[in-house]
């Protein structure tokens, strides 16, 4: 994985993310999008494994449901194939590389 790809992953997943773990995942998955989605899904699963709301009357109240919703929005955005990811082409992008067939015809001679 190159430095620009690593910077994109850290910007997407947060600077505290272990870069060694990201390198290992990238070596296995071969896609920045797949690495980011795997990490985000693991984070969501970890939050869902714990109670989303904890309250002690008059002492403390903790609600992580907003964090789960934020992770779900981030996952949905990355699952959208039009979301730009370094090293990937965007389907239907007019500025991206295109392929097609061009037929050339000779002009009739006079």
Secondary structure as GFF3:
##gff-version 3
##sequence-region A 1 110
A	DSSP	alpha_helix	3	13	.	.	.	ID=ss1
A	DSSP	alpha_helix	19	29	.	.	.	ID=ss2
A	DSSP	alpha_helix	32	48	.	.	.	ID=ss3
A	DSSP	beta_strand	53	56	.	.	.	ID=ss4
A	DSSP	beta_strand	60	63	.	.	.	ID=ss5
A	DSSP	alpha_helix	65	79	.	.	.	ID=ss6
###
